[in-house]
Amino acid sequence: MTTASLVPRLSRRQILAAAGSLAVTFTFPAIVKRGMAAAGPATDAGSQLVDKNMVSAYVQLMADGTVRACNGHVDLGTGIRTAFMQIVADEMDVDMDQVSMVLGDTDATPNQGPTIASNSVQAAAVPMRQAAAQIRRYLLDEAARRYGVPTDSLSTRAGHVHTRDGTLLAAYGELVGDHPLSVPLDKDVPLKPVENYGLVGRSVPRVDIPAKVSGGLTYVHDMRLPGMLHARVVRPPYRGRDAGGMVAASLESIDESSVSRVPSLVKVVAIKDFVAVVARREEDAILASRLLKAQWKAPPALADMGSLANVLTAQPSKRRPLSQKGDPEHALASAKPALKATYVWPYQMHGSIGPSCGLADWKNEKLTVWSGSQNPHNLHSDIAKMLDLPEESIRIVRMEASGCYGRNCADDAAADAAVLARELGQPVRVQYMREEEHAWEPKGTAQVMDVHGGVTGPSTLAYRFDTRYPSNGAPLLTSLLMGREKAEATVFEMGDRTAIPQYRASDLDVAALDMAPIVRASWMRGVAALPNVFAHESFMDELAALEGADPIEFRLRFMEDPRPIALLKALAERAGWQPRPSPMSGRPSRGVVKGRGVAQHQYVHGAFPGVGASWCAWIADVEVDLDTGKVRVTRVAAGQDCGLMINPDGVRHQVQGNVIQTVSRTLLESVGFDEQGVNTLEWGTYPILKFTELPQVDVLLMPPNGNPPLGSGESASVPGPAAIANAIFDATGLRLREAPFTPARVKAALAAARQEVK
């Protein structure tokens, strides 16, 4: 365990005022903070960009030659810390070990919105490079002034300015001077040409890995503060539900005598439905949470979640047109082949291996919170509103934590700790238990997609697509349970991610049916794009099969953009694709059968119409046991085009991780419910992929070809489910339109198919 050093609070202004430094500030549109999610018209998740109240980010050169850069995003294990360091070091001509990054600390970084949608490098790389280039330009001009030589006769290398003949003039630190100098960003500053990059585009070892491998990294779970207390939260019976009249109104009584003999118990805290026990020792807090007798009102029964297609179709919604062209109804009447299909995606968990943890310390009317939050600036605003504190009195220090790639309980644990630290006037650590994390983390929502489409010409489609997405930003659970925020199911417009198919359509009607959450739900890796592409790419495969066409050749007929065309062709060659129609002919009726499937798409994220991230394609090989229904993905060839790669190995690792997580989600993962709420409360009822079940992963990265960097953190997840479904069809002739493809579901489909034959 690690005792935290109490880092002094330094604002961006104080850092920029450091003696002997040169900083270039650059501005991002200020963030409208999500706050406490007031009810109202549908809105995008998290923060929205506006044109006023600009905030600064910066790159700073210190007098000792070191460089410090700040960014409001955080590194979730994607390697952006290393990538940002490469960008700054390359443009400034300094060694990487001279560069340090500050990420996500609300006292030292700008609010650039949540770290979502694979947009950290895509959004922040250009201005950060411009800032670094401007510092380098200033140093050249300053050296020219001091030494009376033309600027264009000088060059930089390894943190020094040289003359054209290689004579050393000065180290960077010598040119900074004794006083801080901060200048606005010149967006027209000349940048290094691509051919002169030294670090960018190279596979540099990630700077965070050594401490993680050696056990030297301090995770938020490891932290200890002097005088720290331990807490556990006792949850109400409406598991995983955060809207409705029962929220903050269900606790009837608490019998504190039931925990009076717990040795180091300090206090039982009850604020409406927020109930916590606090002790000096962690094991005593756990014991007290199990012994405490609390009387709750019975919650209203949750709707039967057995048929997600029926549940989501019955949920009130508003149809929001996204793209309309031609007359799809008329065109589909004569389209050949044509098809109607409904695809269903389940509720899923982020499934953090370590349950969430948060620490808080209330001292001298100031609150410091240590959290593994993906969105520290949103958390900062939310806690300020929950506790009715001025934002300048709160600091969020972002720490490494359990992986999530979306909104797990990290923010909630931090908010719990903040409430209790202020209540007791001492540092408090809140650690969630496994069943608590499983029950209460905001789920990746279920989704239902209705498709009606067909071929209208040699290279055109008619296509109608409706997608249902019941989710929002998951307001702080602590705030809801205390009644500080109305427990109303607000609507977010997020179902439109990658809803537009990337194929040539003569007639098109695409809409998102926006609806409120049914249970607590928020964003998860791939957001709505992964289920939407599951539908798009499964449907394209179904049309290809009806036409008796090879699945890749069929797709290429309707594709226009040369980049995904080149990617799909290159991946087919890499994987040794043999053109033929699906399904495989001459299949046995027993034993293990094999098949291959393909899917491709660009990941489009952000508020509609969105921003395009990387293109990705999968070719998946599967084995299906016809006797047990078990599906095994044996190999995945995954190709990705993300333009300029700051760190190619980092991109490769992201693709590999996406493949593994997506195979698990597609084959195994589904949240279960009963009348009270979530009932998959441990790994036995919510299995994930085991090491022995991992597929071989072959990653193909397309050359940049002069294209700028695109987000690469999520794109490789998007085609996966459809590629696996299409491979199962190739192997068995079964078209599975609802995930996950568990042995029970596959076996039932096989039995139904045999009955049809009879």
N, C-alpha and C positions, 0 to 999 in steps of 0.2 A: 504494500500500500504506500501511497505517496502523500506526504504532507505538502499542501499547496503553498507556494510562496505568494504572499499578498502583494501582487503587482500594483504599483501606484497608478492612479487614474491619470492618464495622459490623453488629452483631446487631440484631434487633428491639428488644431491651432497651435497647441503647445509643441507638438512634434515638428511642425513646420517652422516654429520659431527657434529651433535648436541652433545654437551658435555654430557658424562655419558649415552651412549646408546650402545646397542649391536644389530647389524643388520646382517641378513643372506641374501645375494642377490642370486637370481636365474635368469637364463637367458632364454629368448625366442628368437627364430630366429628373426632377425630384419625384419621389415615390409617394403616391397617395396610400397611406398605410391602411391595411386591412382592418386593424382595430378589432372591434368586437362585433363585426359582421352584422350590421344593422339590416333588418329585413327591408326588402324593396324589390325593385326590378332586377331581373337576372343580370349577373355581373361575372366577369372573368375571375378566376381564382387569384388570391394573393394581391399583388400590387398592380396598379396601372400607371403607365407613364403619362405625364402631363407636361405642359410647356413652361411652367413657372416654378419658382422656388428651387433653383439649381443647387446641386451639391457637388462637392469636389472629391475627386480621387487624385492620387499623385504618385510620382516617382521621385525619390529624393537621394541626392548624392551627398554624403557626409565628408567632413574634412579629412577623415582617415582613409578615404577611398572606398568605403563600403557604400552599398546602395540599399535603400529600403523602399519597398513598394507596398501599397495597400489596396485591398479589394474587398468589397462587401460580401462577395460570395465565399463559400466554404468548400473545402476539399472533402468529398464524401468517400474518398478512396479511388476517385477517378484520375488522380494525378495532376490536377490543375495547378497545385503549388509548384511542382516541377516545371510544368509548361510555362507558367508565367515567368518563372526565374529564367528559363531559356530565352524567352522573348526579350526581356529587359537586358540580360547580359549580352545577348547577341547584338542588339541595336546600339548598346553603349560601348561595346568592345571591352568588356571586363570579364574576369573569370566568374563562373557561376557561384563559386564559394564566397564571392564578395557580395552576393545579392541575398537579401532576406525578404520574405513575404509576411505581411500581416493580413490575416483573413478573418472576416466575420466578427471582430471585436467591435461592439457598437460605440465604444469611446474613441476608436482610432480609425474606423473605416466608414466610407460613405454607404448610404442605403441604396443599394443597386437592385433591390428586390430579392425574392427567394431564389435559392440555387436549384432551379428546376429547368426542365426542357432542354438540357444539353446545350445551354447557351452561354456558358461562362467564357470559353475561348472564343466562340463565334461573336459574342457581343463585346467583350472587353479586350481582345487581343489588339485590335487596330489602335484605339486611343492610347493604350499602354505603350505600344511600340512607338507611336508618335511622340509621347512624352519622353521616352528614353532617347529618341533621335534628337529631340530638341535640346536636351541636356548635352548630348555629344556635340551638337552644333555650337552651343554656347561655349563649351570648352575650347573648341577650335578657334572661335572668334577671340576669346580671351587670351589664348596663347599667342595668336597673331598680333594682338594689340600690345601685349607685354614685350614681345621679342622683335617687334617691328618687321614682321614678314607677312606675305600674303596668306590669307586663310587657305586658298587652294593649293598652297605648297606644303600643307601639313596633313598628317594622317594620325589615326589613333590605333593603338594596339595594346591589349592587356592592361588597360587602366592608365595608359601613358599617352602623351602627345609627342609625335616624332616629326622631324623634317622629312622631306621626300627622299633624302639620301640615307635615312635611317638614324640620324642623330637624335638622341633623347633630349627633349626640351623640358618636360615637366610631368610629374604625376598628377592625376586628376585632382587629388586632394589639395595639392599646392595651388590650384587655380580657383578653388572655391572661395577663399577669402575668409575673413573673420566674422562676417555678418550673414544672416540668412537672406536668401534672395528667392522670391517666389514670383513666377511669371505665368500668365495664362497660356494655354496650349495654342500653338500655331498648327492648325490642321493641315496646312500646306507645307509643313516642313518636309524636306526631301528624306525619304526612307532608303535604307539599303536595298539595292536590287536583289532579287531572289538569288541570283547566281553568286552573290557575295555572302550569303548566310553561312555562318560557321556552326552555330548550335541548333538553330531552328531547322527542323527536318532530319535531325540525327536522333538515334535512339540512346538517349542519356539515361543512366540509372535514376530511378525515382528517389528523391531525397528523403521520403518518409519511410521507406521500406526497412532500412537497417534497424531503426529503433523498434519497429513492430516485430521484426524477426527475433531480435535479441531479448525482447521483453522490457526494453528500456523506456518505451513510450508510456506516458501517463494518460490513460483514458479517464473520462469523467467518472467512471465507476471506481477508479483507484484513488480518487482524491480524498484527503482528510484535512480538516481545518482544526486549529486549536479550539477546544471546548465544543466540538461539534456533537449535535444530537442526531439520533436516527429516527426515522418515521416510516410508518406504513399507513396506507389509506384503506379504509374499510368501505367497500363499494356497495351501492344500492342494487336491488335485484333486477333492474331492467338492463341486463348486460348488453353493452355495445349499442345502446340507443340514446340519442342526445337531443331528441325533440319530443314535445308533447307535454300535456298538463302534469304528468307525474314527475317531471324533472324539477328538482329543488323543492318538491312538495310531498315527498314520500316518507321521510323519517318521522316516526311517531314518538319514540323514546329510546333512551340509552341507559343501561344499568352499569354505572361506573364501578359498582362494587364487584362486578364480574372480573375486573382486572386489578383489583386492589392489592393482590398479592404478587403481582409481577414485580420482580426485584428492583429494576432501575427505571420504572415508569415515571415520567415527568408530568405528562398531561394528556388528557383526552380532549381533542378539539372537535367541536361540532358546529358547523355553520350551514344550516338547512341540510342539504343532502351530502355535503362535504364532511366526512368524518375521518379523523386521523388519530393515531396513537403515537406518542413521542416518548422515546426512552433514551437513556445514556448509552445503552448497548444495543447493537442491532438485533441480536437473537431475542432480546426482551421485547423489542418492538414487533418482531414477527409473532412471538407468543401472544402478546396483547391483542394483535389484530385477529388472531384466531379465537381468543377467549371472549372478546368483547360481545356482550349481548345487546344487539340493536333490534328494535321492532320497526318493521317497514310495512307500509301499505302494499297490498298486492298490486303489481303493475297491470295495466291493460294488456290483453293478449296481443302479441305480434301476429300479423297476418300469416297464414300458411305460406311458407317460402319454398314449398316442395317443387312447384313449377315456376321457375323464374320467368319464363316467357309469359305466362299468364299474369304473374304479379306485376311485372313491369308494363305490360300492355294495359293493365287496368289502372295503373298509377296516373293521376291527373297530369297533363302535360300541355305545353304550348308548342305547336309546330313552327319552327323557324326555318324558312327557306334559305339555303346556302348557295345553290347554283341551279339555274333553270335555263334550258335551251331547247328550242324546237317544240315538238309535240310528242312526248314519250308514249302517251296512251295510244295515239294513232300509230306510231311507228312500231310499237310492240305487238300490235294486232297482226302484223304481217312479218315480224322478225322470225328468222329460222337460223339456228335453233333458238328457242326462248325458254325461260324458266322462272319460276318463283321459288324463293327459299328464305327461311328464317334461321338465323345463326344466334347462338346464345353463349355468352361468356359469364362465368360464375363470379361471386364475391370471392376475393382472395386477400390474404394477409401479406404485409411486408415481411413478417416472420423473422424479425431481428433475433439472432441467436442469443444475444444478451438482452434481457429486458431493460427498459429505459431507466435512466437515473438522472437526478438533478440535484444540485447543491445551491444554497443561497445563504447570504450573510447580511444581516441588517445591522448597520453600525453608523452612528453619528448621522442619522436620518438619511443614510445612503444605502441602497440595495445593490449588492453584487450577486449575479447569478451565473453559475457555471453550467453549461448545457451542451448536449450533442445536437442541438437544433439544426435543421437544414435551413432555417429562416430566422437568423438571430435578430434582424431588424424588425421583422413582424412580431416576434416574441417580445421584443423590447416595448413596442407600442401596446401590445395586448396586456402585458403585465402592468404597465403604467395606468391603463384605463381600468383594469380589474381592481387595483389597489388605490385608485384615485391619487396617484403620485405624479409629480412633474417628471417628464421624460429625462431631464438632465440629472435626476437623482438616481437613475437606474443604469447599471452597466451589465451587458450580457457578454460573457467571455465564452467564446465557442471552443469546445474541447472535442477531441476525437471520441467517438462512441460506437455503439453497435451499428452495423450497416442497415440501411433501410431503402434508399432510392425512392423516397416519397415521404409522406407525412405519417410517421409512427407516433409513439407516445412521448417522444423526447421533450416536446414543448409542454405537455401536460405535467410531466414529472418536475420540470423546472418551475412551473407555476405553482404546483403543490408546495415545493420547497420554499418559494418566495412567500406564500401566505403564512406558512408555519414559522419561518425565520422572523418575520415581522411580528407575529403573534407572541413569540417567546423571547425575542431579543437576543437570540443566539444563532450560530450557524446550524443549519439543518440539512441533512442528506435524506433524500427520498429515493428509495430503490423499489422498482416494481417487481412483482412476482410473476412467474410464467403465466399462470391462468389470468392474471390481471392484464398483462400485455396482450394476450390472445383475445380476450373479451373486449377490451376497450380501445385498442388501436384503431384509428380510422381505416376502414377497409378500402382496398381497391374495389371499386363498385362493379356490380353485375351490369351487363349491357345486352341489349337485344337489337339485332339489325335485320330489317326486312329488305329483301332485294327482289326486284323484278327486272330482268334484263334479257337482251337477245342481240343477235347479229343482224344488222340492217344493210350491210354492204361488205365488200371484200376487206375493208379496213375500218369499219365504223360499227359502233354499238348504240343501242338505245338502253338507258339505264335509269332505274328509279331506286332510290336508297333512302330509308328512314332509319335513324339510329336513336336509341333511348339510353340516357345516361343519368341515373339518379344519384348525384353527388354534389358536394360543395367543398368549402375550405376547411371544414371541421373546426369550429370555434373552440377555444380553450375549454377543456372539460371542467377544470377547476372553477372557472368563471360561471359556467352553466350550473354546476351543482350548488354553488353558493347563491344563485339567483341574481348575480351581477349582470347577466346577459339573458335576454329572452330565449327560451328554448324553442325557437321556431325554425322549421326546416326551410332555409332559404335556398334559392335556386342559383346555380352557377352555370354559365354558358361554356361548358367544356367538352360536350359530346361531339363537337365539330372537328376535333383534331384528326387530320388525315381522312376526313369523310369524303373528300372529292376523289374519285378514282383517277389514277394517272394513265388512263387509256383514252384513245380518240372516241368521242361519242357525238353522234349526229343529233341525238335527242337526250336530254338529261334533266332529271329532277332529284336533287339531293336536299335533305332537310334533317335538322336535329330536333328531336322532340325533348325540349328542356323540361326537367322535372325535379322536384325536391327529393332529397335522400329519404330512403325508407328506414335505413339504419345508419349509424355513424360511418361516413365514407368521405374520402378525399383522394388526392392524386396518388398514383402509384406508377412505377416505371412503365413508360409507354402511354400513360394516361389513357385517353379514349382511342388513341391511334392503333394500339395493338389489337383490340377487338374489332375495330372498323376494318383493318387490313385482313384480319382473319376472315371476315365476310367477303371483302373484295376479292381476295386471292383464292379463296375456296370456290367462289362463284365463277371466276374465270376458268378454273380447272374443270368445273362442272360443264361449262359451255364447250370447252375443248373436248371433253369426253363425249358429249352429245354429237359433236361434229366429227369425231373419230380422228382428231388432230393431235399431233405431239404438243404437250403443254407449253414448251418453250417457244416453238415455232408459232403456235397460236397467239401467245402474248406479243411476240415481236410484230405481228401484223398490225396491232392496234397501238403500238408505242411510237412516240414522236421525238422525244428528247434523246439526243445522241449519247448523253452520259449514261443513263440507265440501260440503254441498248448495248453500249460497249461493255458495261459491267456484267449484264446477263450473259452475253456471248463469252466473255472471258471466264466467267465462273463455270459455264457449261463445259468449256474446254478443260479447265482445271479439274473438274469433278469427273471427267470422262463420261459425260452424258451421251447416251445412245438414243437418238430420236426414235420415238414410237408412240402410239396412243396409250393411254391408261384406260382400264386397269391391265395389269399383266395377264397375258393369256395362259391357259393351261395350268391354272392354280390347283393345288391339291385341296382336299376338304378337311384334312387333319394335319396336325403337326405345326411346324413353324414355316411361315411364308415371309418373303422379303419384298420390299417395294421402295420406290424413290419418289420424292415429291419436290416441287419447286414453288417458290413464291418470291416476290420482289416488291419493293415500294420505297418511296422517299418518306421519311418521317417529317411531317409538317406540324409545328408546335406554335403555341402562343395564341392570343386572341385572333379570331377569324378575320381575315383569310389566312393568317398565320405566316410563319417564316419557315422556309425549307431548311432542314438539316441534311445529314448525309443520306445518300441512297444505300440501300442494302438489299442483298439477295441471299436466299438460302437454297441449297440442295440438300435434302435430308434423306438418309437411308434408315429404314426401320425394319425390324423383325416383329412379326405378330404371331403369338402362339394361339392357334385356332381352338385349342382345347381349354385354355385358361383365360383367354382374352388379354393377356399381358402384352403390352407394347414396349419394345425397347428401341430407342434411337441409338443406332450404332455409330453413325458418322454424320457430321454436319460440315459441309463446305459453305463457308459464309464469306461473301464478297462485300466490300464496302468502298464507296467513293465519297471521301470527305474533303476533297481538295487538299490544300496544304496541311500536312500533318506536322504539328510542332514536335511531337515525340512519337515516331511510328510504333515503337514497342508499347508505349502507353495506349495507343489506339488499338493495337492488337490485343492487349490485355482486356480492354473494355469489350471488344467483340467476343472474346472467349467467355468472359463473365456473363455477358448478355445471353449467350447461347445456353450456358448451363442453367441459369435462372429460368429462362423461357421454356426449356425442356421440362423442368420441374413443374412450372405453372401449367403447362399444357397437358402433362400426363397425370398429375397427382393432386393438384391443390384446389380445394374448394371449401369455403366456410359453411358450416352447418348451423341451423337455427332450431330453437324450440319456441314455445309460447312466450317465454321471458326474454329471449334474445339469442345471442351467440352461444353455441354449446360445444364448439370445437376449442377446448381450453388447454390442450397439451399436444405434444407431437404425435401421440398415438392416433388421435383423431384428425390431425392435420399433418400428414406426412409430407416430407420434401425429399428431393432426389438424394440418394446416397452416393458416396464416392465410387462404390462398385458399379453404379449404374451410369456413370458419366460417359458420354459419347466421345469419340475421337473428333477433335475440332481442327479443321484446316481453314486458316484465315487468308483470304486474298485481299490485299490492299491495292487499290488502283493508284497509278501515278498521279501527282497533283495537276500536271499539265497547265501550270500557271494559274490555277483557280484558287481563290481565297479559302481559308479554313471554314469548315462547317461543323456544327455540333456533332459529336460522335458518341456521346455517352449512352444514348437510348436507341438509336436507329437500328442496331442489330437485333433488338428484341422484336421489332415490329413484324417482320415476315414469318417468324418462327412457327406460330401455331398453325397457320395455313399450310406451310411446307410439310409439317408433320401430318396434318389431316390428309393432305393430298398423297403423301407416301402411304398412309394406311389404306386409302382408296386404291392405290396402285397395287398394293399387296393383296387386298381382300375383296375389292369391289364394293366395300361399304363406304357410304358417305356419312361421316360423323359431323354434325352441325352444332353440337353442344359440347363444350369442354367442361372438365378435363376428360381425357380419354382413358379412364380407369379400366382395369380388367373387368369390373362388373358391367360398365357401360358397353364395352366392346363385346363382351360375351352375350349380353342381352341383344345387341344389334345383330350378332351372328345368328342367334337363335331365331330372331324375327325373320331374318333373310331366309333361313332354311324353311321356315313355315310357309313363306310366300312361294318358295319353289314347289312345295308339296301341293 
